Amino acid sequence: MILLAVNLAAAVALLLWSVRMIRTGAERAYLPELRRWLKEMSAHRLSAAAAGIPTAMMLQSATAVALIGSGFAASGLLSSGAALAMILGAELGSALMVQVLQLPVDKVVPLILLVGVILFLNARSRKAKQTGRITIGVALVFLSLGMIRQATAPIGENDIVQAAAAYFERDLLSAFVIGALLAWLMHSSLAAVLTFAMFAATGLVGTTAAAALVIGANLGGAMIAVGLLWSERGVARQVAVANLVARGGVTLAAFALLVFGAFDLSMLWGGASQQAVTLHVLLNAVLLVLALPVTGQLVGLAETLVPQSTEAEAVTRTALDPGVLDEPAMALACAQRELLRMGETVQAMLSPIPGLLRQWDQQAADLIELREDAVDRMHYETKIYLSQLRDKDIPREQARRAVELVAMANSLEEAADRVAVNLLTLAKRLHDKAHAFSDEGLRDIEAFHDQVATNTRLALSVLTTGDAESARQLVAEKDRIRREEQKLQERHLTRLGQGNPASIATTNAHQETLRLLKQVNAAISYVAYPIAEETGDLLASRLARPKFAGKPA
């Protein structure tokens, strides 16, 4: 019995890892393009919902789309209603992906795996390599589902397990709560529903209990985004809470129908596994149809439920613990956590800039300045803390790491200055002079800002995980952003040559905005350099080797 339980746990773990692998590959290869496409498609609620469906299917995560949409709303690039519509579509896309992963493709899984490995090992571009990663992840999802089927079949014959299954058939509330908790703990409603579907297929749980688990997983999945966005700006939280309110209403109504016998999985076509998946798809389709026309009202309700920002409290917290200065490894970890807080604050400062360039908002500007003061404080305290650590006569390797962390703090503080001192002043000047960028120029700036914001999130990931592949990607993005800025400057000069009045009036501000965003990107990219140097991925200089190098003078 213990061995079978271990096999089941391993199969579920492989499923979670596989889903994460697909999402990581999709984010590394296609996230900038996906973000731009989502923004372009989200002018209206219906198109925003339609865009969310394939994006969630590709990213294997409605939560990832929720983070993108909420970020757009917080920065003023999307209305809160359009962001919520995007999330509702993404939830349906995630449900449809569960159906795709249920397809009977066992015989071609080895071929899918082989193709993925060949692609990954022989790729010469980042996109091709990550496409290989995605293909491997898909194959591993199918393998893990087969492992779950094999592990649950003999477990279902155990008397204790049969008694537990019978209990959940009677106590549907417990099954509902467990479904919500497991989806939240897995951080993936997709993985949770796939697992429950396999349980139903092998008879580990009855059809009624499986329905309660799936309904609960739909509620738990909405809690993930709320938890991840709770510390963000109010608008981002409100969008996530509005989705939770809508999903909570539909799931509780569905659960009530199940409890009172008005609904049963046997009403749906297919076997037990297919019925569970169909229920998941139907729940999300019904939610989209009911909630899409009232997204504005749902966001309005969320505004009354979400507490006011606790920014003043947040900026006074610190991860620097003087009590561990005698333990260098612990002290360095504290400093790195403080750097992560600095990076998150810089990201929050950068997010509202497009909205301010469109329309000045004094409250948003005041918040940026407040956060810039917090970054200055964290920068100063981190340098003092690490200098005190170096005075402890620590090993050379740890002393070198302390210097690297100080350099990262310097670069993050520089990025904050570019936002709060330069970009904010520029936006205020545009407002005071009643100038506005041309429509095409503003689209260029917003697209460029979004690329820099994406790299800021990648920098936070590098700070958190120290992943060499992500660090390599961030360094490569620095060079790509430099080339992109040059291309956008040329596009602006073309508009000037065509005599565009708005471009002529804002030419200095336009070029300065592009230059500042490039500088922000360069500053936040520095966090990847120590890792890239350690792995040998960083050249000492971009300068070409002189022809006379090595020859006597």
ROLUMLO-49915 format. One record per residue (C-alpha): x, y, z; residue number from 0; residue in one letter. Coordinates in nm, 2 decimals, padded with zeros to 4 digits. Layout:
N
ATOM      X      Y      Z   k r
ATOM      X      Y      Z NUM A
...
REM end
This chain:
553
ATOM      X      Y      Z   k r
ATOM  00.00  00.00  00.00   0 M
ATOM  00.28  00.24  00.09   1 I
ATOM  00.46  00.17 -00.23   2 L
ATOM  00.14  00.23 -00.43   3 L
ATOM  00.09  00.56 -00.25   4 A
ATOM  00.45  00.67 -00.33   5 V
ATOM  00.39  00.58 -00.70   6 N
ATOM  00.08  00.79 -00.70   7 L
ATOM  00.26  01.08 -00.53   8 A
ATOM  00.54  01.06 -00.78   9 A
ATOM  00.30  01.05 -01.08  10 A
ATOM  00.12  01.36 -00.95  11 V
ATOM  00.46  01.53 -00.89  12 A
ATOM  00.56  01.45 -01.25  13 L
ATOM  00.23  01.60 -01.38  14 L
ATOM  00.29  01.92 -01.19  15 L
ATOM  00.65  01.94 -01.32  16 W
ATOM  00.54  01.87 -01.67  17 S
ATOM  00.28  02.15 -01.67  18 V
ATOM  00.54  02.38 -01.52  19 R
ATOM  00.79  02.28 -01.79  20 M
ATOM  00.54  02.36 -02.07  21 I
ATOM  00.46  02.70 -01.91  22 R
ATOM  00.83  02.79 -01.86  23 T
ATOM  00.91  02.70 -02.22  24 G
ATOM  00.62  02.91 -02.35  25 A
ATOM  00.71  03.21 -02.13  26 E
ATOM  01.07  03.20 -02.23  27 R
ATOM  01.01  03.17 -02.60  28 A
ATOM  00.69  03.36 -02.67  29 Y
ATOM  00.58  03.57 -02.37  30 L
ATOM  00.67  03.91 -02.52  31 P
ATOM  00.48  03.83 -02.83  32 E
ATOM  00.19  03.70 -02.63  33 L
ATOM  00.17  04.01 -02.41  34 R
ATOM  00.17  04.24 -02.72  35 R
ATOM -00.10  04.03 -02.88  36 W
ATOM -00.31  04.03 -02.57  37 L
ATOM -00.29  04.41 -02.54  38 K
ATOM -00.37  04.46 -02.91  39 E
ATOM -00.67  04.23 -02.88  40 M
ATOM -00.81  04.37 -02.56  41 S
ATOM -00.98  04.69 -02.68  42 A
ATOM -01.32  04.53 -02.62  43 H
ATOM -01.44  04.28 -02.37  44 R
ATOM -01.53  04.02 -02.63  45 L
ATOM -01.20  04.03 -02.81  46 S
ATOM -01.02  04.03 -02.48  47 A
ATOM -01.20  03.71 -02.37  48 A
ATOM -01.12  03.56 -02.71  49 A
ATOM -00.75  03.64 -02.68  50 A
ATOM -00.74  03.49 -02.33  51 G
ATOM -00.85  03.14 -02.45  52 I
ATOM -00.55  03.04 -02.68  53 P
ATOM -00.30  03.23 -02.46  54 T
ATOM -00.40  03.02 -02.15  55 A
ATOM -00.39  02.70 -02.36  56 M
ATOM -00.04  02.79 -02.47  57 M
ATOM  00.09  02.89 -02.13  58 L
ATOM -00.10  02.60 -01.96  59 Q
ATOM -00.21  02.85 -01.70  60 S
ATOM -00.50  03.09 -01.66  61 A
ATOM -00.31  03.23 -01.36  62 T
ATOM -00.03  03.35 -01.59  63 A
ATOM -00.28  03.53 -01.80  64 V
ATOM -00.45  03.68 -01.49  65 A
ATOM -00.11  03.82 -01.38  66 L
ATOM -00.06  03.97 -01.73  67 I
ATOM -00.41  04.12 -01.75  68 G
ATOM -00.40  04.26 -01.40  69 S
ATOM -00.06  04.41 -01.47  70 G
ATOM -00.20  04.58 -01.78  71 F
ATOM -00.49  04.72 -01.58  72 A
ATOM -00.26  04.85 -01.30  73 A
ATOM -00.04  05.03 -01.56  74 S
ATOM -00.35  05.19 -01.73  75 G
ATOM -00.30  05.00 -02.06  76 L
ATOM -00.64  04.82 -02.02  77 L
ATOM -00.96  04.89 -01.84  78 S
ATOM -01.03  04.67 -01.54  79 S
ATOM -01.33  04.53 -01.72  80 G
ATOM -01.13  04.43 -02.02  81 A
ATOM -00.86  04.27 -01.80  82 A
ATOM -01.14  04.07 -01.62  83 L
ATOM -01.28  03.96 -01.96  84 A
ATOM -00.93  03.84 -02.06  85 M
ATOM -00.91  03.63 -01.74  86 I
ATOM -01.26  03.48 -01.79  87 L
ATOM -01.15  03.37 -02.14  88 G
ATOM -00.83  03.23 -02.00  89 A
ATOM -01.01  03.02 -01.75  90 E
ATOM -01.21  02.86 -02.04  91 L
ATOM -00.89  02.82 -02.24  92 G
ATOM -00.73  02.64 -01.95  93 S
ATOM -01.03  02.41 -01.92  94 A
ATOM -01.02  02.33 -02.29  95 L
ATOM -00.65  02.24 -02.25  96 M
ATOM -00.75  01.98 -02.00  97 V
ATOM -00.97  01.83 -02.27  98 Q
ATOM -00.68  01.83 -02.51  99 V
ATOM -00.46  01.65 -02.26 100 L
ATOM -00.73  01.38 -02.22 101 Q
ATOM -00.69  01.27 -02.58 102 L
ATOM -00.60  00.90 -02.63 103 P
ATOM -00.25  00.95 -02.77 104 V
ATOM -00.06  00.69 -02.57 105 D
ATOM  00.09  00.53 -02.88 106 K
ATOM  00.25  00.85 -03.01 107 V
ATOM  00.39  00.97 -02.68 108 V
ATOM  00.73  00.81 -02.74 109 P
ATOM  00.75  00.99 -03.07 110 L
ATOM  00.65  01.32 -02.91 111 I
ATOM  00.91  01.28 -02.65 112 L
ATOM  01.18  01.19 -02.90 113 L
ATOM  01.10  01.49 -03.12 114 V
ATOM  01.11  01.72 -02.81 115 G
ATOM  01.45  01.59 -02.70 116 V
ATOM  01.60  01.62 -03.05 117 I
ATOM  01.47  01.97 -03.08 118 L
ATOM  01.60  02.07 -02.74 119 F
ATOM  01.95  01.93 -02.77 120 L
ATOM  02.01  02.05 -03.13 121 N
ATOM  01.84  02.39 -03.13 122 A
ATOM  02.04  02.68 -03.24 123 R
ATOM  01.80  02.95 -03.13 124 S
ATOM  01.63  03.02 -02.80 125 R
ATOM  01.28  02.98 -02.95 126 K
ATOM  01.36  02.64 -03.10 127 A
ATOM  01.51  02.52 -02.77 128 K
ATOM  01.21  02.63 -02.57 129 Q
ATOM  00.98  02.47 -02.83 130 T
ATOM  01.16  02.15 -02.76 131 G
ATOM  01.11  02.20 -02.39 132 R
ATOM  00.74  02.25 -02.45 133 I
ATOM  00.72  01.93 -02.66 134 T
ATOM  00.90  01.73 -02.39 135 I
ATOM  00.66  01.87 -02.13 136 G
ATOM  00.35  01.77 -02.33 137 V
ATOM  00.49  01.41 -02.36 138 A
ATOM  00.56  01.40 -01.99 139 L
ATOM  00.20  01.51 -01.91 140 V
ATOM  00.07  01.21 -02.10 141 F
ATOM  00.32  00.98 -01.93 142 L
ATOM  00.23  01.11 -01.59 143 S
ATOM -00.15  01.06 -01.65 144 L
ATOM -00.07  00.70 -01.75 145 G
ATOM  00.13  00.66 -01.43 146 M
ATOM -00.17  00.80 -01.23 147 I
ATOM -00.40  00.55 -01.39 148 R
ATOM -00.16  00.26 -01.31 149 Q
ATOM -00.11  00.37 -00.95 150 A
ATOM -00.47  00.43 -00.87 151 T
ATOM -00.62  00.11 -01.01 152 A
ATOM -00.48 -00.12 -00.73 153 P
ATOM -00.52  00.15 -00.46 154 I
ATOM -00.89  00.16 -00.54 155 G
ATOM -00.92 -00.20 -00.43 156 E
ATOM -00.80 -00.13 -00.08 157 N
ATOM -01.08 -00.15  00.19 158 D
ATOM -00.97  00.17  00.36 159 I
ATOM -00.96  00.37  00.03 160 V
ATOM -01.30  00.23 -00.07 161 Q
ATOM -01.44  00.34  00.27 162 A
ATOM -01.29  00.69  00.22 163 A
ATOM -01.44  00.71 -00.13 164 A
ATOM -01.78  00.61  00.01 165 A
ATOM -01.75  00.87  00.28 166 Y
ATOM -01.68  01.15  00.02 167 F
ATOM -01.99  01.04 -00.18 168 E
ATOM -02.19  01.12  00.13 169 R
ATOM -01.99  01.43  00.25 170 D
ATOM -01.97  01.64 -00.07 171 L
ATOM -01.87  01.95  00.12 172 L
ATOM -01.55  01.79  00.23 173 S
ATOM -01.48  01.68 -00.13 174 A
ATOM -01.55  02.04 -00.25 175 F
ATOM -01.31  02.19  00.01 176 V
ATOM -01.04  01.93 -00.06 177 I
ATOM -01.07  02.01 -00.43 178 G
ATOM -01.02  02.38 -00.37 179 A
ATOM -00.73  02.33 -00.14 180 L
ATOM -00.55  02.09 -00.37 181 L
ATOM -00.59  02.32 -00.67 182 A
ATOM -00.45  02.61 -00.46 183 W
ATOM -00.16  02.40 -00.32 184 L
ATOM -00.07  02.27 -00.67 185 M
ATOM -00.10  02.63 -00.80 186 H
ATOM -00.27  02.48 -01.10 187 S
ATOM -00.64  02.40 -01.15 188 S
ATOM -00.54  02.23 -01.47 189 L
ATOM -00.32  01.98 -01.30 190 A
ATOM -00.58  01.93 -01.02 191 A
ATOM -00.87  01.86 -01.26 192 V
ATOM -00.65  01.62 -01.46 193 L
ATOM -00.57  01.43 -01.14 194 T
ATOM -00.93  01.42 -01.03 195 F
ATOM -01.04  01.29 -01.37 196 A
ATOM -00.79  01.01 -01.35 197 M
ATOM -00.92  00.93 -01.00 198 F
ATOM -01.27  00.90 -01.15 199 A
ATOM -01.15  00.69 -01.44 200 A
ATOM -01.00  00.43 -01.21 201 T
ATOM -01.29  00.43 -00.96 202 G
ATOM -01.08  00.58 -00.68 203 L
ATOM -01.36  00.83 -00.63 204 V
ATOM -01.73  00.80 -00.73 205 G
ATOM -01.88  01.03 -00.99 206 T
ATOM -02.06  01.26 -00.75 207 T
ATOM -01.74  01.31 -00.53 208 A
ATOM -01.54  01.37 -00.85 209 A
ATOM -01.79  01.64 -00.95 210 A
ATOM -01.75  01.80 -00.61 211 A
ATOM -01.37  01.79 -00.64 212 L
ATOM -01.38  01.95 -00.99 213 V
ATOM -01.61  02.22 -00.87 214 I
ATOM -01.39  02.29 -00.57 215 G
ATOM -01.08  02.30 -00.80 216 A
ATOM -01.24  02.58 -01.00 217 N
ATOM -01.28  02.79 -00.69 218 L
ATOM -00.93  02.71 -00.56 219 G
ATOM -00.78  02.80 -00.90 220 G
ATOM -00.92  03.16 -00.87 221 A
ATOM -00.76  03.19 -00.52 222 M
ATOM -00.41  03.15 -00.67 223 I
ATOM -00.41  03.48 -00.86 224 A
ATOM -00.56  03.67 -00.56 225 V
ATOM -00.28  03.54 -00.34 226 G
ATOM -00.01  03.63 -00.59 227 L
ATOM -00.16  03.98 -00.65 228 L
ATOM -00.26  04.07 -00.30 229 W
ATOM  00.05  04.29 -00.24 230 S
ATOM  00.01  04.47 -00.58 231 E
ATOM -00.15  04.80 -00.66 232 R
ATOM -00.52  04.82 -00.58 233 G
ATOM -00.64  04.79 -00.95 234 V
ATOM -00.45  04.46 -00.99 235 A
ATOM -00.60  04.32 -00.67 236 R
ATOM -00.95  04.43 -00.77 237 Q
ATOM -00.94  04.25 -01.10 238 V
ATOM -00.83  03.93 -00.93 239 A
ATOM -01.09  03.96 -00.66 240 V
ATOM -01.36  04.03 -00.92 241 A
ATOM -01.27  03.70 -01.09 242 N
ATOM -01.29  03.52 -00.76 243 L
ATOM -01.63  03.68 -00.69 244 V
ATOM -01.76  03.57 -01.02 245 A
ATOM -01.61  03.22 -01.00 246 R
ATOM -01.72  03.18 -00.64 247 G
ATOM -02.08  03.26 -00.74 248 G
ATOM -02.09  03.00 -01.02 249 V
ATOM -01.91  02.73 -00.83 250 T
ATOM -02.13  02.76 -00.52 251 L
ATOM -02.44  02.75 -00.74 252 A
ATOM -02.31  02.44 -00.92 253 A
ATOM -02.22  02.28 -00.59 254 F
ATOM -02.58  02.35 -00.46 255 A
ATOM -02.73  02.19 -00.76 256 L
ATOM -02.50  01.88 -00.70 257 L
ATOM -02.59  01.86 -00.33 258 V
ATOM -02.97  01.88 -00.39 259 F
ATOM -02.95  01.62 -00.67 260 G
ATOM -03.05  01.86 -00.95 261 A
ATOM -02.73  01.77 -01.13 262 F
ATOM -02.53  01.45 -01.17 263 D
ATOM -02.22  01.36 -01.39 264 L
ATOM -02.42  01.08 -01.54 265 S
ATOM -02.61  01.35 -01.74 266 M
ATOM -02.29  01.42 -01.94 267 L
ATOM -02.15  01.20 -02.22 268 W
ATOM -01.85  00.97 -02.20 269 G
ATOM -01.69  00.77 -01.92 270 G
ATOM -01.62  00.90 -01.57 271 A
ATOM -01.30  01.07 -01.66 272 S
ATOM -01.45  01.25 -01.96 273 Q
ATOM -01.75  01.35 -01.76 274 Q
ATOM -01.53  01.52 -01.50 275 A
ATOM -01.35  01.71 -01.77 276 V
ATOM -01.67  01.81 -01.95 277 T
ATOM -01.81  01.95 -01.62 278 L
ATOM -01.49  02.16 -01.59 279 H
ATOM -01.53  02.30 -01.94 280 V
ATOM -01.91  02.36 -01.89 281 L
ATOM -01.85  02.55 -01.56 282 L
ATOM -01.60  02.78 -01.73 283 N
ATOM -01.82  02.83 -02.04 284 A
ATOM -02.12  02.92 -01.83 285 V
ATOM -01.91  03.16 -01.62 286 L
ATOM -01.79  03.34 -01.93 287 L
ATOM -02.14  03.37 -02.07 288 V
ATOM -02.28  03.50 -01.74 289 L
ATOM -02.00  03.73 -01.63 290 A
ATOM -01.88  03.88 -01.95 291 L
ATOM -02.17  04.13 -01.98 292 P
ATOM -02.13  04.25 -01.62 293 V
ATOM -01.75  04.28 -01.59 294 T
ATOM -01.78  04.64 -01.49 295 G
ATOM -02.02  04.57 -01.21 296 Q
ATOM -01.80  04.28 -01.08 297 L
ATOM -01.50  04.51 -01.07 298 V
ATOM -01.71  04.78 -00.89 299 G
ATOM -01.81  04.52 -00.63 300 L
ATOM -01.44  04.42 -00.59 301 A
ATOM -01.35  04.78 -00.52 302 E
ATOM -01.58  04.77 -00.21 303 T
ATOM -01.42  04.44 -00.09 304 L
ATOM -01.05  04.50 -00.15 305 V
ATOM -00.89  04.69  00.14 306 P
ATOM -00.70  05.01  00.09 307 Q
ATOM -00.33  04.99 -00.01 308 S
ATOM -00.10  04.95  00.29 309 T
ATOM  00.19  05.10  00.10 310 E
ATOM  00.32  05.31  00.39 311 A
ATOM  00.35  04.99  00.60 312 E
ATOM  00.51  04.79  00.31 313 A
ATOM  00.79  05.04  00.25 314 V
ATOM  00.91  05.03  00.61 315 T
ATOM  00.96  04.66  00.63 316 R
ATOM  01.31  04.51  00.58 317 T
ATOM  01.46  04.17  00.52 318 A
ATOM  01.80  04.27  00.67 319 L
ATOM  01.85  04.10  01.00 320 D
ATOM  02.15  04.24  01.20 321 P
ATOM  02.12  03.93  01.43 322 G
ATOM  02.27  03.70  01.16 323 V
ATOM  02.57  03.91  01.06 324 L
ATOM  02.79  03.65  01.24 325 D
ATOM  02.65  03.38  01.00 326 E
ATOM  02.76  03.50  00.65 327 P
ATOM  02.55  03.26  00.45 328 A
ATOM  02.23  03.37  00.64 329 M
ATOM  02.33  03.74  00.61 330 A
ATOM  02.38  03.71  00.23 331 L
ATOM  02.04  03.54  00.20 332 A
ATOM  01.88  03.83  00.39 333 C
ATOM  02.06  04.08  00.16 334 A
ATOM  01.93  03.89 -00.15 335 Q
ATOM  01.58  03.90 -00.02 336 R
ATOM  01.61  04.28  00.03 337 E
ATOM  01.73  04.30 -00.33 338 L
ATOM  01.42  04.11 -00.44 339 L
ATOM  01.20  04.36 -00.25 340 R
ATOM  01.39  04.64 -00.43 341 M
ATOM  01.33  04.48 -00.76 342 G
ATOM  00.96  04.43 -00.69 343 E
ATOM  00.93  04.80 -00.59 344 T
ATOM  01.10  04.91 -00.91 345 V
ATOM  00.86  04.69 -01.11 346 Q
ATOM  00.57  04.86 -00.93 347 A
ATOM  00.71  05.20 -01.01 348 M
ATOM  00.75  05.12 -01.38 349 L
ATOM  00.41  04.97 -01.43 350 S
ATOM  00.20  05.30 -01.42 351 P
ATOM  00.43  05.49 -01.66 352 I
ATOM  00.23  05.43 -01.98 353 P
ATOM -00.09  05.55 -01.81 354 G
ATOM  00.08  05.87 -01.69 355 L
ATOM  00.21  05.94 -02.04 356 L
ATOM -00.15  05.92 -02.17 357 R
ATOM -00.31  06.11 -01.88 358 Q
ATOM -00.14  06.26 -01.58 359 W
ATOM -00.25  06.11 -01.24 360 D
ATOM -00.11  06.30 -00.94 361 Q
ATOM -00.20  06.01 -00.70 362 Q
ATOM -00.01  05.76 -00.91 363 A
ATOM  00.28  06.00 -00.94 364 A
ATOM  00.29  06.05 -00.56 365 D
ATOM  00.29  05.67 -00.52 366 L
ATOM  00.59  05.64 -00.75 367 I
ATOM  00.78  05.90 -00.55 368 E
ATOM  00.69  05.72 -00.23 369 L
ATOM  00.83  05.40 -00.37 370 R
ATOM  01.14  05.57 -00.50 371 E
ATOM  01.21  05.69 -00.14 372 D
ATOM  01.17  05.33 -00.03 373 A
ATOM  01.42  05.21 -00.29 374 V
ATOM  01.67  05.47 -00.18 375 D
ATOM  01.63  05.36  00.18 376 R
ATOM  01.67  04.99  00.09 377 M
ATOM  01.97  05.07 -00.13 378 H
ATOM  02.14  05.26  00.16 379 Y
ATOM  02.06  05.00  00.42 380 E
ATOM  02.18  04.71  00.20 381 T
ATOM  02.51  04.88  00.14 382 K
ATOM  02.57  04.94  00.51 383 I
ATOM  02.46  04.59  00.60 384 Y
ATOM  02.69  04.42  00.35 385 L
ATOM  02.98  04.65  00.45 386 S
ATOM  02.93  04.54  00.81 387 Q
ATOM  02.93  04.18  00.69 388 L
ATOM  03.26  04.23  00.50 389 R
ATOM  03.42  04.37  00.82 390 D
ATOM  03.36  04.03  00.98 391 K
ATOM  03.66  03.88  00.80 392 D
ATOM  03.45  03.64  00.60 393 I
ATOM  03.58  03.39  00.34 394 P
ATOM  03.69  03.54  00.01 395 R
ATOM  03.40  03.38 -00.19 396 E
ATOM  03.14  03.53  00.04 397 Q
ATOM  03.31  03.87  00.03 398 A
ATOM  03.30  03.86 -00.35 399 R
ATOM  02.93  03.77 -00.33 400 R
ATOM  02.87  04.07 -00.10 401 A
ATOM  03.03  04.30 -00.36 402 V
ATOM  02.81  04.15 -00.63 403 E
ATOM  02.50  04.22 -00.42 404 L
ATOM  02.60  04.58 -00.37 405 V
ATOM  02.65  04.62 -00.74 406 A
ATOM  02.30  04.48 -00.80 407 M
ATOM  02.16  04.72 -00.54 408 A
ATOM  02.33  05.01 -00.72 409 N
ATOM  02.18  04.90 -01.06 410 S
ATOM  01.83  04.87 -00.91 411 L
ATOM  01.85  05.21 -00.75 412 E
ATOM  01.96  05.36 -01.08 413 E
ATOM  01.66  05.20 -01.25 414 A
ATOM  01.43  05.36 -00.98 415 A
ATOM  01.59  05.70 -01.04 416 D
ATOM  01.53  05.68 -01.42 417 R
ATOM  01.16  05.61 -01.35 418 V
ATOM  01.10  05.85 -01.06 419 A
ATOM  01.33  06.14 -01.16 420 V
ATOM  01.33  06.13 -01.54 421 N
ATOM  01.03  05.95 -01.68 422 L
ATOM  00.79  06.10 -01.42 423 L
ATOM  00.93  06.45 -01.49 424 T
ATOM  00.88  06.39 -01.86 425 L
ATOM  00.52  06.28 -01.82 426 A
ATOM  00.45  06.59 -01.60 427 K
ATOM  00.60  06.81 -01.87 428 R
ATOM  00.38  06.66 -02.14 429 L
ATOM  00.08  06.73 -01.92 430 H
ATOM  00.18  07.09 -01.83 431 D
ATOM  00.23  07.17 -02.20 432 K
ATOM -00.09  06.99 -02.31 433 A
ATOM  00.12  06.78 -02.55 434 H
ATOM  00.03  06.43 -02.66 435 A
ATOM  00.23  06.17 -02.85 436 F
ATOM  00.10  06.06 -03.19 437 S
ATOM -00.11  05.75 -03.19 438 D
ATOM  00.16  05.55 -03.37 439 E
ATOM  00.43  05.70 -03.14 440 G
ATOM  00.24  05.61 -02.83 441 L
ATOM  00.18  05.25 -02.95 442 R
ATOM  00.56  05.22 -03.01 443 D
ATOM  00.63  05.35 -02.66 444 I
ATOM  00.38  05.13 -02.49 445 E
ATOM  00.51  04.82 -02.68 446 A
ATOM  00.86  04.91 -02.58 447 F
ATOM  00.76  04.97 -02.22 448 H
ATOM  00.59  04.63 -02.21 449 D
ATOM  00.91  04.46 -02.33 450 Q
ATOM  01.11  04.63 -02.06 451 V
ATOM  00.84  04.53 -01.80 452 A
ATOM  00.86  04.17 -01.92 453 T
ATOM  01.24  04.18 -01.87 454 N
ATOM  01.19  04.33 -01.52 455 T
ATOM  00.98  04.02 -01.43 456 R
ATOM  01.25  03.80 -01.57 457 L
ATOM  01.51  03.98 -01.36 458 A
ATOM  01.30  03.91 -01.05 459 L
ATOM  01.29  03.55 -01.15 460 S
ATOM  01.67  03.55 -01.18 461 V
ATOM  01.71  03.71 -00.84 462 L
ATOM  01.48  03.44 -00.69 463 T
ATOM  01.60  03.13 -00.86 464 T
ATOM  01.95  03.20 -00.99 465 G
ATOM  01.86  03.01 -01.30 466 D
ATOM  02.14  03.01 -01.56 467 A
ATOM  01.91  02.98 -01.85 468 E
ATOM  01.70  03.28 -01.74 469 S
ATOM  02.01  03.48 -01.67 470 A
ATOM  02.14  03.40 -02.02 471 R
ATOM  01.80  03.51 -02.17 472 Q
ATOM  01.81  03.84 -01.97 473 L
ATOM  02.15  03.93 -02.09 474 V
ATOM  02.05  03.85 -02.45 475 A
ATOM  01.74  04.07 -02.40 476 E
ATOM  01.96  04.36 -02.31 477 K
ATOM  02.12  04.35 -02.65 478 D
ATOM  01.78  04.30 -02.82 479 R
ATOM  01.63  04.60 -02.64 480 I
ATOM  01.92  04.81 -02.75 481 R
ATOM  01.85  04.72 -03.12 482 R
ATOM  01.48  04.77 -03.07 483 E
ATOM  01.53  05.12 -02.93 484 E
ATOM  01.74  05.21 -03.24 485 Q
ATOM  01.46  05.07 -03.47 486 K
ATOM  01.20  05.28 -03.29 487 L
ATOM  01.41  05.59 -03.30 488 Q
ATOM  01.43  05.54 -03.68 489 E
ATOM  01.05  05.50 -03.70 490 R
ATOM  01.01  05.83 -03.51 491 H
ATOM  01.24  06.01 -03.75 492 L
ATOM  01.04  05.87 -04.04 493 T
ATOM  00.72  06.03 -03.89 494 R
ATOM  00.91  06.36 -03.84 495 L
ATOM  01.00  06.35 -04.21 496 G
ATOM  00.63  06.30 -04.30 497 Q
ATOM  00.54  06.61 -04.11 498 G
ATOM  00.33  06.45 -03.84 499 N
ATOM  00.23  06.75 -03.61 500 P
ATOM  00.21  06.54 -03.29 501 A
ATOM  00.54  06.38 -03.36 502 S
ATOM  00.70  06.72 -03.42 503 I
ATOM  00.56  06.87 -03.10 504 A
ATOM  00.68  06.58 -02.88 505 T
ATOM  01.00  06.47 -03.06 506 T
ATOM  01.23  06.54 -02.77 507 N
ATOM  01.00  06.37 -02.52 508 A
ATOM  00.95  06.07 -02.75 509 H
ATOM  01.32  06.01 -02.80 510 Q
ATOM  01.40  06.07 -02.44 511 E
ATOM  01.13  05.82 -02.33 512 T
ATOM  01.28  05.55 -02.55 513 L
ATOM  01.63  05.62 -02.42 514 R
ATOM  01.52  05.62 -02.06 515 L
ATOM  01.33  05.29 -02.09 516 L
ATOM  01.64  05.14 -02.25 517 K
ATOM  01.85  05.26 -01.95 518 Q
ATOM  01.60  05.11 -01.71 519 V
ATOM  01.63  04.78 -01.90 520 N
ATOM  02.01  04.79 -01.89 521 A
ATOM  02.01  04.86 -01.52 522 A
ATOM  01.77  04.58 -01.42 523 I
ATOM  01.96  04.34 -01.66 524 S
ATOM  02.27  04.37 -01.44 525 Y
ATOM  02.13  04.12 -01.19 526 V
ATOM  02.20  03.84 -01.44 527 A
ATOM  02.57  03.93 -01.50 528 Y
ATOM  02.72  03.75 -01.20 529 P
ATOM  02.55  03.43 -01.30 530 I
ATOM  02.64  03.47 -01.67 531 A
ATOM  03.00  03.53 -01.57 532 E
ATOM  03.01  03.22 -01.35 533 E
ATOM  02.87  03.00 -01.63 534 T
ATOM  03.11  03.15 -01.89 535 G
ATOM  02.82  03.30 -02.10 536 D
ATOM  02.95  03.65 -02.08 537 L
ATOM  03.22  03.80 -02.29 538 L
ATOM  03.47  04.03 -02.13 539 A
ATOM  03.39  04.30 -02.39 540 S
ATOM  03.18  04.35 -02.70 541 R
ATOM  03.48  04.52 -02.87 542 L
ATOM  03.62  04.33 -03.17 543 A
ATOM  03.97  04.20 -03.13 544 R
ATOM  04.21  04.45 -03.30 545 P
ATOM  04.40  04.32 -03.60 546 K
ATOM  04.73  04.41 -03.44 547 F
ATOM  04.65  04.24 -03.10 548 A
ATOM  04.93  04.03 -02.98 549 G
ATOM  05.19  04.18 -03.22 550 K
ATOM  05.48  04.37 -03.09 551 P
ATOM  05.46  04.75 -03.10 552 A
REM end
